[in-house]
């Protein structure tokens, strides 16, 4: 399964998770640190290039 990164809106933690391709990583799981469910998926390059949607504002190495 491809890997995705999610970022917690509450504590700022970025954590990795895997999800089936059919879900495209949505929705991300709750934060594994504080349990907050308000997490956002962010793209990384570990998933083998599964970029399914826009969000071109996110660039590797910076915000
Ligand atoms: Zn958190």
PDB file of the backbone (N, CA, C, O) and the ligand in Angstrom, with CONECT records:
HET     ZN  A 101       1
ATOM      1  N   UNK A   1       0.842  -1.198   0.000  1.00  0.00           N
ATOM      2  CA  UNK A   1       0.000   0.000   0.000  1.00  0.00           C
ATOM      3  C   UNK A   1       0.871   1.239   0.000  1.00  0.00           C
ATOM      4  O   UNK A   1       1.957   1.239   0.580  1.00  0.00           O
ATOM      5  N   UNK A   2       0.412   2.272  -0.633  1.00  0.00           N
ATOM      6  CA  UNK A   2       1.184   3.520  -0.634  1.00  0.00           C
ATOM      7  C   UNK A   2       1.189   4.168   0.734  1.00  0.00           C
ATOM      8  O   UNK A   2       0.283   3.979   1.545  1.00  0.00           O
ATOM      9  N   UNK A   3       2.221   4.925   0.958  1.00  0.00           N
ATOM     10  CA  UNK A   3       2.339   5.630   2.227  1.00  0.00           C
ATOM     11  C   UNK A   3       1.978   7.094   2.035  1.00  0.00           C
ATOM     12  O   UNK A   3       2.226   7.696   0.990  1.00  0.00           O
ATOM     13  N   UNK A   4       1.392   7.632   3.071  1.00  0.00           N
ATOM     14  CA  UNK A   4       1.042   9.037   3.056  1.00  0.00           C
ATOM     15  C   UNK A   4       1.531   9.676   4.343  1.00  0.00           C
ATOM     16  O   UNK A   4       1.813   8.994   5.329  1.00  0.00           O
ATOM     17  N   UNK A   5       1.623  10.973   4.316  1.00  0.00           N
ATOM     18  CA  UNK A   5       1.904  11.717   5.532  1.00  0.00           C
ATOM     19  C   UNK A   5       0.684  12.551   5.882  1.00  0.00           C
ATOM     20  O   UNK A   5       0.006  13.096   5.011  1.00  0.00           O
ATOM     21  N   UNK A   6       0.426  12.634   7.166  1.00  0.00           N
ATOM     22  CA  UNK A   6      -0.636  13.512   7.626  1.00  0.00           C
ATOM     23  C   UNK A   6      -0.067  14.465   8.663  1.00  0.00           C
ATOM     24  O   UNK A   6       0.836  14.124   9.426  1.00  0.00           O
ATOM     25  N   UNK A   7      -0.615  15.654   8.666  1.00  0.00           N
ATOM     26  CA  UNK A   7      -0.178  16.645   9.636  1.00  0.00           C
ATOM     27  C   UNK A   7      -1.321  16.983  10.571  1.00  0.00           C
ATOM     28  O   UNK A   7      -2.450  17.218  10.139  1.00  0.00           O
ATOM     29  N   UNK A   8      -1.015  17.003  11.855  1.00  0.00           N
ATOM     30  CA  UNK A   8      -2.010  17.322  12.868  1.00  0.00           C
ATOM     31  C   UNK A   8      -2.148  18.839  12.983  1.00  0.00           C
ATOM     32  O   UNK A   8      -1.160  19.560  13.122  1.00  0.00           O
ATOM     33  N   UNK A   9      -3.395  19.304  12.923  1.00  0.00           N
ATOM     34  CA  UNK A   9      -3.618  20.739  13.062  1.00  0.00           C
ATOM     35  C   UNK A   9      -3.393  21.229  14.480  1.00  0.00           C
ATOM     36  O   UNK A   9      -3.157  22.414  14.714  1.00  0.00           O
ATOM     37  N   UNK A  10      -3.470  20.309  15.413  1.00  0.00           N
ATOM     38  CA  UNK A  10      -3.446  20.718  16.810  1.00  0.00           C
ATOM     39  C   UNK A  10      -2.030  20.806  17.366  1.00  0.00           C
ATOM     40  O   UNK A  10      -1.639  21.825  17.935  1.00  0.00           O
ATOM     41  N   UNK A  11      -1.262  19.725  17.195  1.00  0.00           N
ATOM     42  CA  UNK A  11       0.078  19.720  17.780  1.00  0.00           C
ATOM     43  C   UNK A  11       1.172  19.852  16.729  1.00  0.00           C
ATOM     44  O   UNK A  11       2.352  19.977  17.057  1.00  0.00           O
ATOM     45  N   UNK A  12       0.770  19.823  15.476  1.00  0.00           N
ATOM     46  CA  UNK A  12       1.736  20.036  14.417  1.00  0.00           C
ATOM     47  C   UNK A  12       2.530  18.803  14.023  1.00  0.00           C
ATOM     48  O   UNK A  12       3.415  18.874  13.170  1.00  0.00           O
ATOM     49  N   UNK A  13       2.214  17.670  14.646  1.00  0.00           N
ATOM     50  CA  UNK A  13       2.937  16.454  14.352  1.00  0.00           C
ATOM     51  C   UNK A  13       2.661  15.996  12.925  1.00  0.00           C
ATOM     52  O   UNK A  13       1.529  16.047  12.444  1.00  0.00           O
ATOM     53  N   UNK A  14       3.721  15.549  12.263  1.00  0.00           N
ATOM     54  CA  UNK A  14       3.572  14.934  10.954  1.00  0.00           C
ATOM     55  C   UNK A  14       3.889  13.458  11.103  1.00  0.00           C
ATOM     56  O   UNK A  14       4.970  13.089  11.563  1.00  0.00           O
ATOM     57  N   UNK A  15       2.956  12.626  10.716  1.00  0.00           N
ATOM     58  CA  UNK A  15       3.161  11.191  10.882  1.00  0.00           C
ATOM     59  C   UNK A  15       2.794  10.457   9.599  1.00  0.00           C
ATOM     60  O   UNK A  15       2.029  10.941   8.764  1.00  0.00           O
ATOM     61  N   UNK A  16       3.363   9.287   9.484  1.00  0.00           N
ATOM     62  CA  UNK A  16       3.181   8.505   8.266  1.00  0.00           C
ATOM     63  C   UNK A  16       2.130   7.431   8.485  1.00  0.00           C
ATOM     64  O   UNK A  16       2.024   6.862   9.572  1.00  0.00           O
ATOM     65  N   UNK A  17       1.368   7.165   7.459  1.00  0.00           N
ATOM     66  CA  UNK A  17       0.399   6.076   7.534  1.00  0.00           C
ATOM     67  C   UNK A  17       0.259   5.449   6.160  1.00  0.00           C
ATOM     68  O   UNK A  17       0.627   6.041   5.145  1.00  0.00           O
ATOM     69  N   UNK A  18      -0.266   4.272   6.149  1.00  0.00           N
ATOM     70  CA  UNK A  18      -0.523   3.617   4.872  1.00  0.00           C
ATOM     71  C   UNK A  18      -2.024   3.476   4.690  1.00  0.00           C
ATOM     72  O   UNK A  18      -2.771   3.352   5.660  1.00  0.00           O
ATOM     73  N   UNK A  19      -2.452   3.495   3.451  1.00  0.00           N
ATOM     74  CA  UNK A  19      -3.872   3.359   3.148  1.00  0.00           C
ATOM     75  C   UNK A  19      -4.009   2.722   1.782  1.00  0.00           C
ATOM     76  O   UNK A  19      -3.125   2.864   0.937  1.00  0.00           O
ATOM     77  N   UNK A  20      -5.111   2.021   1.557  1.00  0.00           N
ATOM     78  CA  UNK A  20      -5.319   1.425   0.246  1.00  0.00           C
ATOM     79  C   UNK A  20      -5.383   2.479  -0.849  1.00  0.00           C
ATOM     80  O   UNK A  20      -5.831   3.602  -0.619  1.00  0.00           O
ATOM     81  N   UNK A  21      -4.944   2.118  -2.011  1.00  0.00           N
ATOM     82  CA  UNK A  21      -4.944   3.059  -3.129  1.00  0.00           C
ATOM     83  C   UNK A  21      -6.343   3.602  -3.394  1.00  0.00           C
ATOM     84  O   UNK A  21      -6.504   4.775  -3.733  1.00  0.00           O
ATOM     85  N   UNK A  22      -7.349   2.755  -3.241  1.00  0.00           N
ATOM     86  CA  UNK A  22      -8.705   3.181  -3.582  1.00  0.00           C
ATOM     87  C   UNK A  22      -9.203   4.331  -2.719  1.00  0.00           C
ATOM     88  O   UNK A  22     -10.088   5.081  -3.132  1.00  0.00           O
ATOM     89  N   UNK A  23      -8.639   4.474  -1.524  1.00  0.00           N
ATOM     90  CA  UNK A  23      -9.076   5.577  -0.671  1.00  0.00           C
ATOM     91  C   UNK A  23      -8.237   6.821  -0.882  1.00  0.00           C
ATOM     92  O   UNK A  23      -8.600   7.905  -0.426  1.00  0.00           O
ATOM     93  N   UNK A  24      -7.122   6.669  -1.567  1.00  0.00           N
ATOM     94  CA  UNK A  24      -6.212   7.797  -1.800  1.00  0.00           C
ATOM     95  C   UNK A  24      -5.772   8.455  -0.497  1.00  0.00           C
ATOM     96  O   UNK A  24      -5.413   9.632  -0.475  1.00  0.00           O
ATOM     97  N   UNK A  25      -5.804   7.685   0.586  1.00  0.00           N
ATOM     98  CA  UNK A  25      -5.352   8.225   1.854  1.00  0.00           C
ATOM     99  C   UNK A  25      -6.369   9.080   2.579  1.00  0.00           C
ATOM    100  O   UNK A  25      -6.042   9.748   3.559  1.00  0.00           O
ATOM    101  N   UNK A  26      -7.603   9.059   2.098  1.00  0.00           N
ATOM    102  CA  UNK A  26      -8.647   9.850   2.754  1.00  0.00           C
ATOM    103  C   UNK A  26      -9.642   8.952   3.454  1.00  0.00           C
ATOM    104  O   UNK A  26     -10.019   7.920   2.899  1.00  0.00           O
ATOM    105  N   UNK A  27     -10.078   9.296   4.632  1.00  0.00           N
ATOM    106  CA  UNK A  27      -9.534  10.407   5.435  1.00  0.00           C
ATOM    107  C   UNK A  27      -8.289   9.966   6.181  1.00  0.00           C
ATOM    108  O   UNK A  27      -8.120   8.775   6.445  1.00  0.00           O
ATOM    109  N   UNK A  28      -7.423  10.888   6.523  1.00  0.00           N
ATOM    110  CA  UNK A  28      -6.246  10.518   7.321  1.00  0.00           C
ATOM    111  C   UNK A  28      -6.673  10.047   8.700  1.00  0.00           C
ATOM    112  O   UNK A  28      -7.731  10.450   9.184  1.00  0.00           O
ATOM    113  N   UNK A  29      -5.889   9.217   9.333  1.00  0.00           N
ATOM    114  CA  UNK A  29      -6.217   8.748  10.681  1.00  0.00           C
ATOM    115  C   UNK A  29      -5.999   9.863  11.699  1.00  0.00           C
ATOM    116  O   UNK A  29      -5.327  10.853  11.414  1.00  0.00           O
ATOM    117  N   UNK A  30      -6.571   9.694  12.882  1.00  0.00           N
ATOM    118  CA  UNK A  30      -6.323  10.672  13.939  1.00  0.00           C
ATOM    119  C   UNK A  30      -4.844  10.739  14.282  1.00  0.00           C
ATOM    120  O   UNK A  30      -4.087   9.801  14.029  1.00  0.00           O
ATOM    121  N   UNK A  31      -4.453  11.847  14.852  1.00  0.00           N
ATOM    122  CA  UNK A  31      -3.070  12.036  15.267  1.00  0.00           C
ATOM    123  C   UNK A  31      -2.661  10.926  16.231  1.00  0.00           C
ATOM    124  O   UNK A  31      -3.393  10.608  17.168  1.00  0.00           O
ATOM    125  N   UNK A  32      -1.513  10.351  16.002  1.00  0.00           N
ATOM    126  CA  UNK A  32      -1.068   9.261  16.874  1.00  0.00           C
ATOM    127  C   UNK A  32      -0.394   9.785  18.138  1.00  0.00           C
ATOM    128  O   UNK A  32       0.043   9.004  18.983  1.00  0.00           O
ATOM    129  N   UNK A  33      -0.314  11.071  18.263  1.00  0.00           N
ATOM    130  CA  UNK A  33       0.291  11.655  19.458  1.00  0.00           C
ATOM    131  C   UNK A  33      -0.762  12.216  20.412  1.00  0.00           C
ATOM    132  O   UNK A  33      -0.778  11.885  21.598  1.00  0.00           O
ATOM    133  N   UNK A  34      -1.639  13.069  19.882  1.00  0.00           N
ATOM    134  CA  UNK A  34      -2.609  13.725  20.766  1.00  0.00           C
ATOM    135  C   UNK A  34      -4.034  13.247  20.519  1.00  0.00           C
ATOM    136  O   UNK A  34      -4.947  13.616  21.258  1.00  0.00           O
ATOM    137  N   UNK A  35      -4.232  12.437  19.497  1.00  0.00           N
ATOM    138  CA  UNK A  35      -5.563  11.884  19.256  1.00  0.00           C
ATOM    139  C   UNK A  35      -6.501  12.804  18.514  1.00  0.00           C
ATOM    140  O   UNK A  35      -7.651  12.450  18.257  1.00  0.00           O
ATOM    141  N   UNK A  36      -6.021  13.980  18.167  1.00  0.00           N
ATOM    142  CA  UNK A  36      -6.839  14.929  17.419  1.00  0.00           C
ATOM    143  C   UNK A  36      -7.224  14.361  16.055  1.00  0.00           C
ATOM    144  O   UNK A  36      -6.385  13.806  15.345  1.00  0.00           O
ATOM    145  N   UNK A  37      -8.481  14.503  15.702  1.00  0.00           N
ATOM    146  CA  UNK A  37      -8.929  13.965  14.413  1.00  0.00           C
ATOM    147  C   UNK A  37      -8.819  14.970  13.279  1.00  0.00           C
ATOM    148  O   UNK A  37      -9.058  14.636  12.119  1.00  0.00           O
ATOM    149  N   UNK A  38      -8.464  16.181  13.612  1.00  0.00           N
ATOM    150  CA  UNK A  38      -8.337  17.213  12.583  1.00  0.00           C
ATOM    151  C   UNK A  38      -6.947  17.138  11.953  1.00  0.00           C
ATOM    152  O   UNK A  38      -6.082  17.979  12.199  1.00  0.00           O
ATOM    153  N   UNK A  39      -6.764  16.123  11.148  1.00  0.00           N
ATOM    154  CA  UNK A  39      -5.477  15.963  10.491  1.00  0.00           C
ATOM    155  C   UNK A  39      -5.636  16.210   8.998  1.00  0.00           C
ATOM    156  O   UNK A  39      -6.716  16.032   8.433  1.00  0.00           O
ATOM    157  N   UNK A  40      -4.566  16.612   8.385  1.00  0.00           N
ATOM    158  CA  UNK A  40      -4.589  16.857   6.957  1.00  0.00           C
ATOM    159  C   UNK A  40      -3.551  15.988   6.265  1.00  0.00           C
ATOM    160  O   UNK A  40      -2.444  15.786   6.763  1.00  0.00           O
ATOM    161  N   UNK A  41      -3.925  15.502   5.149  1.00  0.00           N
ATOM    162  CA  UNK A  41      -2.984  14.720   4.363  1.00  0.00           C
ATOM    163  C   UNK A  41      -1.984  15.649   3.683  1.00  0.00           C
ATOM    164  O   UNK A  41      -2.351  16.676   3.112  1.00  0.00           O
ATOM    165  N   UNK A  42      -0.743  15.271   3.756  1.00  0.00           N
ATOM    166  CA  UNK A  42       0.280  16.002   3.022  1.00  0.00           C
ATOM    167  C   UNK A  42       1.031  14.996   2.154  1.00  0.00           C
ATOM    168  O   UNK A  42       1.107  13.811   2.477  1.00  0.00           O
ATOM    169  N   UNK A  43       1.567  15.473   1.082  1.00  0.00           N
ATOM    170  CA  UNK A  43       2.224  14.561   0.168  1.00  0.00           C
ATOM    171  C   UNK A  43       3.696  14.392   0.496  1.00  0.00           C
ATOM    172  O   UNK A  43       4.384  15.341   0.873  1.00  0.00           O
ATOM    173  N   UNK A  44       4.151  13.188   0.348  1.00  0.00           N
ATOM    174  CA  UNK A  44       5.587  12.966   0.365  1.00  0.00           C
ATOM    175  C   UNK A  44       5.943  12.116  -0.859  1.00  0.00           C
ATOM    176  O   UNK A  44       5.073  11.738  -1.643  1.00  0.00           O
ATOM    177  N   UNK A  45       7.185  11.837  -1.000  1.00  0.00           N
ATOM    178  CA  UNK A  45       7.622  11.122  -2.192  1.00  0.00           C
ATOM    179  C   UNK A  45       7.837   9.633  -1.925  1.00  0.00           C
ATOM    180  O   UNK A  45       8.335   8.907  -2.784  1.00  0.00           O
ATOM    181  N   UNK A  46       7.462   9.192  -0.740  1.00  0.00           N
ATOM    182  CA  UNK A  46       7.701   7.799  -0.396  1.00  0.00           C
ATOM    183  C   UNK A  46       6.676   6.848  -0.992  1.00  0.00           C
ATOM    184  O   UNK A  46       6.891   5.636  -1.024  1.00  0.00           O
ATOM    185  N   UNK A  47       5.581   7.386  -1.457  1.00  0.00           N
ATOM    186  CA  UNK A  47       4.508   6.540  -1.959  1.00  0.00           C
ATOM    187  C   UNK A  47       4.685   6.130  -3.403  1.00  0.00           C
ATOM    188  O   UNK A  47       3.801   5.506  -3.991  1.00  0.00           O
ATOM    189  N   UNK A  48       5.811   6.472  -3.970  1.00  0.00           N
ATOM    190  CA  UNK A  48       6.059   6.074  -5.346  1.00  0.00           C
ATOM    191  C   UNK A  48       5.407   6.987  -6.361  1.00  0.00           C
ATOM    192  O   UNK A  48       5.181   6.595  -7.506  1.00  0.00           O
ATOM    193  N   UNK A  49       5.111   8.186  -5.950  1.00  0.00           N
ATOM    194  CA  UNK A  49       4.594   9.155  -6.905  1.00  0.00           C
ATOM    195  C   UNK A  49       3.100   9.109  -7.105  1.00  0.00           C
ATOM    196  O   UNK A  49       2.604   9.505  -8.160  1.00  0.00           O
ATOM    197  N   UNK A  50       2.374   8.634  -6.117  1.00  0.00           N
ATOM    198  CA  UNK A  50       0.922   8.635  -6.235  1.00  0.00           C
ATOM    199  C   UNK A  50       0.373  10.014  -5.900  1.00  0.00           C
ATOM    200  O   UNK A  50      -0.083  10.272  -4.786  1.00  0.00           O
ATOM    201  N   UNK A  51       0.428  10.862  -6.866  1.00  0.00           N
ATOM    202  CA  UNK A  51      -0.125  12.192  -6.663  1.00  0.00           C
ATOM    203  C   UNK A  51      -1.434  12.267  -7.433  1.00  0.00           C
ATOM    204  O   UNK A  51      -1.445  12.360  -8.660  1.00  0.00           O
ATOM    205  N   UNK A  52      -2.519  12.225  -6.704  1.00  0.00           N
ATOM    206  CA  UNK A  52      -3.827  12.067  -7.328  1.00  0.00           C
ATOM    207  C   UNK A  52      -4.611  13.372  -7.426  1.00  0.00           C
ATOM    208  O   UNK A  52      -5.558  13.494  -8.204  1.00  0.00           O
ATOM    209  N   UNK A  53      -4.198  14.329  -6.630  1.00  0.00           N
ATOM    210  CA  UNK A  53      -4.950  15.575  -6.604  1.00  0.00           C
ATOM    211  C   UNK A  53      -3.993  16.751  -6.679  1.00  0.00           C
ATOM    212  O   UNK A  53      -2.774  16.579  -6.680  1.00  0.00           O
ATOM    213  N   UNK A  54      -4.546  17.920  -6.740  1.00  0.00           N
ATOM    214  CA  UNK A  54      -3.781  19.152  -6.789  1.00  0.00           C
ATOM    215  C   UNK A  54      -3.047  19.432  -5.494  1.00  0.00           C
ATOM    216  O   UNK A  54      -2.414  18.529  -4.947  1.00  0.00           O
ATOM    217  N   UNK A  55      -3.106  20.593  -5.011  1.00  0.00           N
ATOM    218  CA  UNK A  55      -2.359  21.039  -3.844  1.00  0.00           C
ATOM    219  C   UNK A  55      -0.914  21.296  -4.234  1.00  0.00           C
ATOM    220  O   UNK A  55       0.014  20.898  -3.530  1.00  0.00           O
ATOM    221  N   UNK A  56      -0.741  21.949  -5.331  1.00  0.00           N
ATOM    222  CA  UNK A  56       0.596  22.251  -5.801  1.00  0.00           C
ATOM    223  C   UNK A  56       1.340  23.237  -4.930  1.00  0.00           C
ATOM    224  O   UNK A  56       2.521  23.508  -5.148  1.00  0.00           O
ATOM    225  N   UNK A  57       0.640  23.775  -3.938  1.00  0.00           N
ATOM    226  CA  UNK A  57       1.295  24.731  -3.054  1.00  0.00           C
ATOM    227  C   UNK A  57       2.273  24.052  -2.137  1.00  0.00           C
ATOM    228  O   UNK A  57       3.185  24.686  -1.607  1.00  0.00           O
ATOM    229  N   UNK A  58       2.087  22.753  -1.946  1.00  0.00           N
ATOM    230  CA  UNK A  58       2.977  22.049  -1.054  1.00  0.00           C
ATOM    231  C   UNK A  58       4.222  21.623  -1.803  1.00  0.00           C
ATOM    232  O   UNK A  58       4.162  20.802  -2.719  1.00  0.00           O
ATOM    233  N   UNK A  59       5.349  22.187  -1.406  1.00  0.00           N
ATOM    234  CA  UNK A  59       6.581  21.840  -2.073  1.00  0.00           C
ATOM    235  C   UNK A  59       7.535  21.166  -1.117  1.00  0.00           C
ATOM    236  O   UNK A  59       7.626  21.524   0.057  1.00  0.00           O
ATOM    237  N   UNK A  60       8.213  20.231  -1.616  1.00  0.00           N
ATOM    238  CA  UNK A  60       9.154  19.497  -0.805  1.00  0.00           C
ATOM    239  C   UNK A  60      10.206  20.427  -0.212  1.00  0.00           C
ATOM    240  O   UNK A  60      10.840  21.209  -0.919  1.00  0.00           O
ATOM    241  N   UNK A  61      10.370  20.323   1.079  1.00  0.00           N
ATOM    242  CA  UNK A  61      11.416  21.066   1.722  1.00  0.00           C
ATOM    243  C   UNK A  61      11.004  22.441   2.236  1.00  0.00           C
ATOM    244  O   UNK A  61      11.838  23.170   2.773  1.00  0.00           O
ATOM    245  N   UNK A  62       9.751  22.801   2.084  1.00  0.00           N
ATOM    246  CA  UNK A  62       9.350  24.093   2.591  1.00  0.00           C
ATOM    247  C   UNK A  62       7.846  24.226   2.635  1.00  0.00           C
ATOM    248  O   UNK A  62       7.120  23.400   2.082  1.00  0.00           O
ATOM    249  N   UNK A  63       7.396  25.245   3.278  1.00  0.00           N
ATOM    250  CA  UNK A  63       5.964  25.443   3.381  1.00  0.00           C
ATOM    251  C   UNK A  63       5.575  26.759   2.695  1.00  0.00           C
ATOM    252  O   UNK A  63       4.397  27.117   2.669  1.00  0.00           O
TER     253      UNK A  63
HETATM  254 ZN    ZN A 101      -1.691  15.957  17.296  1.00  0.00          ZN
END
